[in-house]
Amino acid sequence: MSLVDLSSTSASLFILGVIFLMLIFGLLSFGILRMFQQRFRTGWISFAGAVISFVVFMFILNKWYL
């Protein structure tokens, strides 16, 4: 294993990535939890929110950082 150099990454890109990763995986976790609780409608809504968040994240990355 080696160390990862984050010095070439801008602070705004790093913060944006952290926020969206927490949002996407939080919604996925919440959706899985709701599915186990047999609340399927809110589970699917959480999955849809995670997919929409991912699409918005990719759009922002393509528009501002690439």
TAMOLIN-V506892 format. One record per helix or strand of 2 or more residues. SS is the DSSP state (h for helix, s for strand). FROM is the first residue (numbers start at 1). TO is the last residue. If there is no record, write none. Layout:
SS:FROM:TO / SS:FROM:TO
//
This chain:
h:11:36 / h:40:65
//
